[in-house]
Amino acid sequence: MKIGFASTSVWKMSPVPGIHFAKELDVYSFELWADHYFMNSDSTVQIRKAFEKTGIVPTVHAASWDLNITSISGEVRRFSMRQVQRSIDLAHEISARIITIHPGRKSFVRQGRLEVSDMQREVFHELFLYGRKKDVTVLIENIEDTGKEVMVNGKDFIDFFSGNDDELFITMDVAHLGDVKKVVSFYTALRDRIRHIHISDLNRHEIHIPMGEGKLQTREILTFLKGFYSGIFCLEVYWNDAGGEGLKKSIQHLREISELIGYT
């Protein structure tokens, strides 16, 4: 099993120490959030060299905080697109081949769904073309249902891809789906598009908590995916203890289950 983790899991570290911590934990990959990069002083040259030295595989999560690439405000939309394009530049400069991007959302709950969906197709066509120039594959992430999201379940993505010839793919976020039935349904409908998985635990009040501390049916989900999915399981834990204890526990939890069920 290819286990990695997002830089949200070690937010108190700057990117370069985070990559070396990934090496220390003997994982496969490290997903650099662009927001994390923007907030720190590590250069892309330093980050790329750290990946090269450690052999850790780089992936990138595009900037998403305070952004909406489908905003009804042209100014907000243009700024958001610039930040996502900067994130693609980051991926290119550190030799990451994939980038996960949030799909945009309604600006207000009563906004028409079709209006947002049409805009999503336009902006992702633009991002696909931009990513292709940089040799970076664009992956769209499913988001938890907050009332404003329009790309939540399998049908939302099937509708989006209908008539779309761009080579766009999906990051399936397990915690955003929430339970094994939804994961099975989503993956079954979209398995040819799913290239990356975010995984973390959840409870009644929050998501992205350490594995084994919530209600996620991890064993059942991994048992289903075994034999189908050979990509990265990226731990997306929002847990900023300085020693990375929540992250270490999550890695161990995944390894124990994968060994138990024979997920190699």
Order of alpha helices (4+ residues) and beta strands (2+ residues): beta-alpha-beta-alpha-alpha-beta-alpha-beta-alpha-beta-alpha-beta-alpha-alpha-beta-beta-beta-alpha-beta-alpha
